[in-house]
Amino acid sequence: VALDVNAAFLAAASSLPVGLSAPREMTSAEVAAFNADPDTALRRRAGVYVAELPDLAGRLDARLPCPLTESGEWPAGPLPLHAPTLRYAREYGAAVVITAGAVSDECGPYLDPWQRRIVSAYLATLADAGITPDMDPAAYLAAYATLAERAPDAYAVLKAVKALVKAGIGRMRQDPGNPGVTDRATWRPDIRAEVIARTRTDLHRKMARTLALTGAAPLAVNHDAVMYASADPSPASVVPWTLDGAGVPGALR
């Protein structure tokens, strides 16, 4: 059973602190202060750090992929990691040791107005097709499965909204070799990397919560999708449920 997280990159952009000023290299004193108190250094900040997390693997279930890398493999040594990844590691109490970093002195949720408008459009289009957040899970799955046939106009708009999100995030890191690309205000590979890092850790958190509640470990993971083994072809057979039949917050739903 494959579970595809709807609008994962859009959700990751919500309230995400990103650099509002140009990144700069950290001083040796700042590196020392970070290592002494990483939680304070990472709070509401954006940046990339050359980091090691020596005990994180021992704090995670071995059946889960590594949340530090796109491949899901554990690194052999230090590697560049963005702030959302390190904040996630600290949720497990893992030690974080950095040797260098590039940070922005001014940070804030720059993507929030864009994210809120896109979410509103996304939910309004689903509502036009008869799909609402308060639907019964079985009814939701049935309605979504026939969306293209029942409401072709809404289906086309939803595809356009998803393409807008992917393009909006993806074009922040177009090939810098193309003339004029790096001069555009929208060329922000640092913001793109922060969004991707948060998307990866958000999904990892949901997988970990699902594993803790159900014992189900993922067979394969993509950026916004997870595959599980199941005797039942319905995604509802994999996700955890409360006693009243609702999805469990923090897990895959």
C-alpha atoms as a printed R data frame, in Angstrom:
    type eleno elety resid chain resno       x      y       z
1   ATOM     1    CA   VAL     A     1   0.000  0.000   0.000
2   ATOM     2    CA   ALA     A     2   1.417  3.389  -1.014
3   ATOM     3    CA   LEU     A     3   0.490  6.434   1.035
4   ATOM     4    CA   ASP     A     4   0.999  9.759  -0.767
5   ATOM     5    CA   VAL     A     5   1.044 12.794   1.531
6   ATOM     6    CA   ASN     A     6  -1.038 15.487  -0.162
7   ATOM     7    CA   ALA     A     7   0.727 18.849  -0.600
8   ATOM     8    CA   ALA     A     8   3.675 17.812   1.583
9   ATOM     9    CA   PHE     A     9   5.958 20.630   0.398
10  ATOM    10    CA   LEU     A    10   3.158 23.141   0.881
11  ATOM    11    CA   ALA     A    11   2.599 21.973   4.454
12  ATOM    12    CA   ALA     A    12   6.330 22.126   5.163
13  ATOM    13    CA   ALA     A    13   6.427 25.791   4.145
14  ATOM    14    CA   SER     A    14   3.985 26.784   6.906
15  ATOM    15    CA   SER     A    15   5.619 28.942   9.611
16  ATOM    16    CA   LEU     A    16   9.048 27.827   8.393
17  ATOM    17    CA   PRO     A    17  11.800 30.306   9.312
18  ATOM    18    CA   VAL     A    18  13.937 31.074   6.267
19  ATOM    19    CA   GLY     A    19  16.723 33.551   5.634
20  ATOM    20    CA   LEU     A    20  15.593 37.124   4.989
21  ATOM    21    CA   SER     A    21  19.163 38.359   4.646
22  ATOM    22    CA   ALA     A    22  22.156 36.947   2.796
23  ATOM    23    CA   PRO     A    23  23.785 33.956   4.547
24  ATOM    24    CA   ARG     A    24  27.208 34.476   6.071
25  ATOM    25    CA   GLU     A    25  29.842 32.169   7.513
26  ATOM    26    CA   MET     A    26  29.687 31.558  11.238
27  ATOM    27    CA   THR     A    27  32.543 32.737  13.407
28  ATOM    28    CA   SER     A    28  34.453 30.321  15.613
29  ATOM    29    CA   ALA     A    29  32.778 31.892  18.658
30  ATOM    30    CA   GLU     A    30  29.342 31.271  17.131
31  ATOM    31    CA   VAL     A    31  30.246 27.653  16.397
32  ATOM    32    CA   ALA     A    32  31.287 27.196  20.035
33  ATOM    33    CA   ALA     A    33  28.073 28.847  21.272
34  ATOM    34    CA   PHE     A    34  26.003 26.594  18.994
35  ATOM    35    CA   ASN     A    35  27.655 23.444  20.326
36  ATOM    36    CA   ALA     A    36  27.119 24.619  23.897
37  ATOM    37    CA   ASP     A    37  23.381 25.263  23.383
38  ATOM    38    CA   PRO     A    38  22.081 24.013  20.007
39  ATOM    39    CA   ASP     A    39  18.402 24.429  20.920
40  ATOM    40    CA   THR     A    40  18.774 28.169  21.469
41  ATOM    41    CA   ALA     A    41  20.943 28.549  18.369
42  ATOM    42    CA   LEU     A    42  18.376 26.766  16.180
43  ATOM    43    CA   ARG     A    43  15.253 28.469  17.512
44  ATOM    44    CA   ARG     A    44  13.487 30.353  14.703
45  ATOM    45    CA   ARG     A    45  16.695 30.340  12.668
46  ATOM    46    CA   ALA     A    46  17.646 29.227   9.162
47  ATOM    47    CA   GLY     A    47  21.031 27.986   8.045
48  ATOM    48    CA   VAL     A    48  23.168 25.114   6.888
49  ATOM    49    CA   TYR     A    49  25.741 23.482   9.158
50  ATOM    50    CA   VAL     A    50  28.567 20.994   8.758
51  ATOM    51    CA   ALA     A    51  27.354 18.645  11.453
52  ATOM    52    CA   GLU     A    52  27.711 15.245  13.057
53  ATOM    53    CA   LEU     A    53  24.997 13.528  15.083
54  ATOM    54    CA   PRO     A    54  26.893 10.643  16.685
55  ATOM    55    CA   ASP     A    55  24.056  9.117  18.716
56  ATOM    56    CA   LEU     A    56  20.949  9.766  16.596
57  ATOM    57    CA   ALA     A    57  20.961  6.309  14.975
58  ATOM    58    CA   GLY     A    58  20.820  4.679  18.390
59  ATOM    59    CA   ARG     A    59  17.772  6.741  19.323
60  ATOM    60    CA   LEU     A    60  15.700  5.739  16.264
61  ATOM    61    CA   ASP     A    61  14.087  2.437  15.382
62  ATOM    62    CA   ALA     A    62  16.451  0.651  12.989
63  ATOM    63    CA   ARG     A    63  13.532 -0.083  10.656
64  ATOM    64    CA   LEU     A    64  13.222  3.609   9.813
65  ATOM    65    CA   PRO     A    65  15.365  5.346   7.177
66  ATOM    66    CA   CYS     A    66  17.982  7.906   8.176
67  ATOM    67    CA   PRO     A    67  16.260 11.331   8.363
68  ATOM    68    CA   LEU     A    68  19.503 13.155   7.560
69  ATOM    69    CA   THR     A    69  19.916 12.186   3.915
70  ATOM    70    CA   GLU     A    70  17.759 12.015   0.786
71  ATOM    71    CA   SER     A    71  18.860  8.397   0.242
72  ATOM    72    CA   GLY     A    72  17.840  7.314   3.742
73  ATOM    73    CA   GLU     A    73  21.317  5.869   4.310
74  ATOM    74    CA   TRP     A    74  23.334  6.780   7.384
75  ATOM    75    CA   PRO     A    75  26.387  8.963   6.611
76  ATOM    76    CA   ALA     A    76  29.914  7.886   7.486
77  ATOM    77    CA   GLY     A    77  30.944 11.308   8.775
78  ATOM    78    CA   PRO     A    78  29.959 14.971   8.978
79  ATOM    79    CA   LEU     A    79  27.721 16.403   6.272
80  ATOM    80    CA   PRO     A    80  25.895 19.681   5.551
81  ATOM    81    CA   LEU     A    81  22.505 19.732   7.258
82  ATOM    82    CA   HIS     A    82  19.860 22.426   7.377
83  ATOM    83    CA   ALA     A    83  18.206 23.794  10.491
84  ATOM    84    CA   PRO     A    84  14.928 21.774  10.237
85  ATOM    85    CA   THR     A    85  16.930 18.530  10.199
86  ATOM    86    CA   LEU     A    86  18.906 19.473  13.288
87  ATOM    87    CA   ARG     A    87  15.788 20.640  15.119
88  ATOM    88    CA   TYR     A    88  14.216 17.256  14.414
89  ATOM    89    CA   ALA     A    89  17.279 15.438  15.770
90  ATOM    90    CA   ARG     A    90  17.028 17.474  18.942
91  ATOM    91    CA   GLU     A    91  13.445 16.227  19.418
92  ATOM    92    CA   TYR     A    92  15.073 12.862  20.163
93  ATOM    93    CA   GLY     A    93  17.655 14.476  22.434
94  ATOM    94    CA   ALA     A    94  20.456 13.634  19.986
95  ATOM    95    CA   ALA     A    95  23.804 15.340  20.346
96  ATOM    96    CA   VAL     A    96  24.585 17.831  17.566
97  ATOM    97    CA   VAL     A    97  28.182 18.865  16.917
98  ATOM    98    CA   ILE     A    98  28.995 21.371  14.187
99  ATOM    99    CA   THR     A    99  32.340 22.567  12.844
100 ATOM   100    CA   ALA     A   100  31.094 25.325  10.494
101 ATOM   101    CA   GLY     A   101  27.926 26.907   9.225
102 ATOM   102    CA   ALA     A   102  26.332 29.549   7.034
103 ATOM   103    CA   VAL     A   103  23.481 31.464   8.676
104 ATOM   104    CA   SER     A   104  21.254 34.456   8.014
105 ATOM   105    CA   ASP     A   105  21.084 37.143  10.685
106 ATOM   106    CA   GLU     A   106  17.484 37.955   9.741
107 ATOM   107    CA   CYS     A   107  15.002 35.058   9.568
108 ATOM   108    CA   GLY     A   108  11.252 34.774   9.355
109 ATOM   109    CA   PRO     A   109   8.272 32.902   7.858
110 ATOM   110    CA   TYR     A   110   8.668 34.535   4.431
111 ATOM   111    CA   LEU     A   111   6.644 31.838   2.652
112 ATOM   112    CA   ASP     A   112   3.579 32.097   4.902
113 ATOM   113    CA   PRO     A   113   1.426 34.488   2.799
114 ATOM   114    CA   TRP     A   114   2.086 32.370  -0.315
115 ATOM   115    CA   GLN     A   115   1.427 29.157   1.587
116 ATOM   116    CA   ARG     A   116  -1.867 30.365   3.055
117 ATOM   117    CA   ARG     A   117  -3.204 31.483  -0.328
118 ATOM   118    CA   ILE     A   118  -2.306 28.184  -1.982
119 ATOM   119    CA   VAL     A   119  -3.828 26.147   0.864
120 ATOM   120    CA   SER     A   120  -7.054 28.170   0.594
121 ATOM   121    CA   ALA     A   121  -7.204 27.521  -3.149
122 ATOM   122    CA   TYR     A   122  -6.444 23.829  -2.641
123 ATOM   123    CA   LEU     A   123  -9.152 23.301  -0.010
124 ATOM   124    CA   ALA     A   124 -11.718 25.371  -1.935
125 ATOM   125    CA   THR     A   125 -11.123 23.305  -5.069
126 ATOM   126    CA   LEU     A   126 -11.499 20.049  -3.128
127 ATOM   127    CA   ALA     A   127 -14.721 21.389  -1.605
128 ATOM   128    CA   ASP     A   128 -16.057 22.109  -5.096
129 ATOM   129    CA   ALA     A   129 -15.513 18.404  -5.799
130 ATOM   130    CA   GLY     A   130 -17.363 17.382  -2.630
131 ATOM   131    CA   ILE     A   131 -14.247 16.578  -0.572
132 ATOM   132    CA   THR     A   132 -13.944 18.219   2.852
133 ATOM   133    CA   PRO     A   133 -11.603 17.710   5.856
134 ATOM   134    CA   ASP     A   134 -14.436 16.432   8.072
135 ATOM   135    CA   MET     A   135 -15.410 13.541   5.788
136 ATOM   136    CA   ASP     A   136 -15.543  9.960   6.958
137 ATOM   137    CA   PRO     A   137 -12.199  8.340   5.945
138 ATOM   138    CA   ALA     A   138 -13.864  5.667   3.788
139 ATOM   139    CA   ALA     A   139 -15.990  8.287   2.027
140 ATOM   140    CA   TYR     A   140 -12.928 10.470   1.529
141 ATOM   141    CA   LEU     A   141 -10.943  7.657  -0.108
142 ATOM   142    CA   ALA     A   142 -13.864  6.750  -2.353
143 ATOM   143    CA   ALA     A   143 -14.417 10.370  -3.390
144 ATOM   144    CA   TYR     A   144 -10.737 10.962  -4.067
145 ATOM   145    CA   ALA     A   145 -10.413  7.783  -6.127
146 ATOM   146    CA   THR     A   146 -13.104  8.975  -8.551
147 ATOM   147    CA   LEU     A   147 -12.198 12.652  -8.520
148 ATOM   148    CA   ALA     A   148 -10.996 12.848 -12.133
149 ATOM   149    CA   GLU     A   149 -14.203 11.312 -13.468
150 ATOM   150    CA   ARG     A   150 -16.663 13.067 -11.149
151 ATOM   151    CA   ALA     A   151 -15.184 16.560 -11.216
152 ATOM   152    CA   PRO     A   152 -12.773 16.948 -14.145
153 ATOM   153    CA   ASP     A   153 -12.591 20.745 -13.801
154 ATOM   154    CA   ALA     A   154 -11.672 20.582 -10.106
155 ATOM   155    CA   TYR     A   155  -9.209 17.788 -10.865
156 ATOM   156    CA   ALA     A   156  -7.497 19.980 -13.476
157 ATOM   157    CA   VAL     A   157  -7.282 22.913 -11.052
158 ATOM   158    CA   LEU     A   158  -5.834 20.662  -8.319
159 ATOM   159    CA   LYS     A   159  -3.146 19.468 -10.725
160 ATOM   160    CA   ALA     A   160  -2.351 23.088 -11.548
161 ATOM   161    CA   VAL     A   161  -2.135 23.998  -7.850
162 ATOM   162    CA   LYS     A   162   0.240 21.099  -7.172
163 ATOM   163    CA   ALA     A   163   2.352 22.063 -10.196
164 ATOM   164    CA   LEU     A   164   2.489 25.648  -8.917
165 ATOM   165    CA   VAL     A   165   3.814 24.454  -5.567
166 ATOM   166    CA   LYS     A   166   6.453 22.211  -7.150
167 ATOM   167    CA   ALA     A   167   7.535 24.931  -9.567
168 ATOM   168    CA   GLY     A   168   7.537 27.591  -6.872
169 ATOM   169    CA   ILE     A   169   9.858 25.561  -4.674
170 ATOM   170    CA   GLY     A   170  11.839 23.875  -7.456
171 ATOM   171    CA   ARG     A   171  12.758 27.014  -9.367
172 ATOM   172    CA   MET     A   172  14.475 28.430  -6.317
173 ATOM   173    CA   ARG     A   173  17.382 26.236  -7.375
174 ATOM   174    CA   GLN     A   174  17.508 26.347 -11.157
175 ATOM   175    CA   ASP     A   175  20.824 25.639 -12.854
176 ATOM   176    CA   PRO     A   176  23.101 28.565 -11.852
177 ATOM   177    CA   GLY     A   177  24.904 28.095 -15.161
178 ATOM   178    CA   ASN     A   178  21.919 29.524 -17.051
179 ATOM   179    CA   PRO     A   179  22.369 33.236 -17.835
180 ATOM   180    CA   GLY     A   180  20.553 35.538 -15.439
181 ATOM   181    CA   VAL     A   181  19.184 32.816 -13.167
182 ATOM   182    CA   THR     A   182  21.144 33.817 -10.079
183 ATOM   183    CA   ASP     A   183  20.124 37.460 -10.504
184 ATOM   184    CA   ARG     A   184  16.447 36.666  -9.979
185 ATOM   185    CA   ALA     A   185  14.877 37.398  -6.605
186 ATOM   186    CA   THR     A   186  13.313 33.930  -6.708
187 ATOM   187    CA   TRP     A   187  16.682 32.144  -6.991
188 ATOM   188    CA   ARG     A   188  16.965 31.046  -3.363
189 ATOM   189    CA   PRO     A   189  18.468 27.548  -3.132
190 ATOM   190    CA   ASP     A   190  18.812 28.026   0.630
191 ATOM   191    CA   ILE     A   191  15.030 28.433   1.046
192 ATOM   192    CA   ARG     A   192  14.365 25.443  -1.197
193 ATOM   193    CA   ALA     A   193  16.730 23.322   0.900
194 ATOM   194    CA   GLU     A   194  14.998 24.390   4.139
195 ATOM   195    CA   VAL     A   195  11.587 23.372   2.723
196 ATOM   196    CA   ILE     A   196  12.890 20.001   1.515
197 ATOM   197    CA   ALA     A   197  14.591 19.321   4.850
198 ATOM   198    CA   ARG     A   198  11.393 20.047   6.742
199 ATOM   199    CA   THR     A   199   9.339 17.923   4.335
200 ATOM   200    CA   ARG     A   200  11.688 14.994   4.935
201 ATOM   201    CA   THR     A   201  11.653 15.342   8.734
202 ATOM   202    CA   ASP     A   202   7.869 15.872   8.853
203 ATOM   203    CA   LEU     A   203   7.371 12.612   6.951
204 ATOM   204    CA   HIS     A   204   9.916 10.814   9.132
205 ATOM   205    CA   ARG     A   205   8.085 11.987  12.248
206 ATOM   206    CA   LYS     A   206   4.800 10.596  10.877
207 ATOM   207    CA   MET     A   207   6.470  7.268  10.026
208 ATOM   208    CA   ALA     A   208   7.994  7.024  13.499
209 ATOM   209    CA   ARG     A   209   4.649  7.762  15.150
210 ATOM   210    CA   THR     A   210   2.878  5.241  12.922
211 ATOM   211    CA   LEU     A   211   5.509  2.601  13.690
212 ATOM   212    CA   ALA     A   212   5.190  3.199  17.430
213 ATOM   213    CA   LEU     A   213   1.404  2.831  17.299
214 ATOM   214    CA   THR     A   214   0.983 -0.020  14.810
215 ATOM   215    CA   GLY     A   215   4.337 -1.783  14.474
216 ATOM   216    CA   ALA     A   216   4.230 -1.117  10.720
217 ATOM   217    CA   ALA     A   217   7.579 -0.130   9.225
218 ATOM   218    CA   PRO     A   218   7.949  1.366   5.735
219 ATOM   219    CA   LEU     A   219   9.205 -0.773   2.862
220 ATOM   220    CA   ALA     A   220  10.153  2.203   0.689
221 ATOM   221    CA   VAL     A   221  10.097  5.986   1.029
222 ATOM   222    CA   ASN     A   222  10.056  8.825  -1.479
223 ATOM   223    CA   HIS     A   223   9.968 12.577  -0.811
224 ATOM   224    CA   ASP     A   224   6.245 12.605  -0.006
225 ATOM   225    CA   ALA     A   225   5.161  8.963  -0.219
226 ATOM   226    CA   VAL     A   226   5.600  5.805   1.854
227 ATOM   227    CA   MET     A   227   4.983  2.165   0.937
228 ATOM   228    CA   TYR     A   228   3.859 -0.435   3.469
229 ATOM   229    CA   ALA     A   229   3.099 -4.152   3.354
230 ATOM   230    CA   SER     A   230  -0.572 -4.892   3.959
231 ATOM   231    CA   ALA     A   231  -3.016 -7.733   3.451
232 ATOM   232    CA   ASP     A   232  -5.654 -5.133   2.590
233 ATOM   233    CA   PRO     A   233  -5.262 -2.837  -0.458
234 ATOM   234    CA   SER     A   234  -6.793  0.159   1.332
235 ATOM   235    CA   PRO     A   235  -4.518  2.828   2.877
236 ATOM   236    CA   ALA     A   236  -6.910  2.777   5.836
237 ATOM   237    CA   SER     A   237  -5.474 -0.625   6.776
238 ATOM   238    CA   VAL     A   238  -2.064  0.898   7.506
239 ATOM   239    CA   VAL     A   239  -2.738  4.144   9.358
240 ATOM   240    CA   PRO     A   240  -3.549  4.120  13.083
241 ATOM   241    CA   TRP     A   241  -7.012  5.026  14.383
242 ATOM   242    CA   THR     A   242  -8.428  6.331  17.635
243 ATOM   243    CA   LEU     A   243 -11.240  4.443  19.386
244 ATOM   244    CA   ASP     A   244 -13.813  6.763  17.802
245 ATOM   245    CA   GLY     A   245 -12.502  6.075  14.293
246 ATOM   246    CA   ALA     A   246 -10.479  9.266  13.774
247 ATOM   247    CA   GLY     A   247  -6.932  9.551  12.508
248 ATOM   248    CA   VAL     A   248  -4.205  9.913  15.135
249 ATOM   249    CA   PRO     A   249  -2.545 13.339  15.198
250 ATOM   250    CA   GLY     A   250   1.142 13.210  14.366
251 ATOM   251    CA   ALA     A   251   0.900  9.906  12.497
252 ATOM   252    CA   LEU     A   252   0.105  9.175   8.853
253 ATOM   253    CA   ARG     A   253  -3.582  9.939   8.296
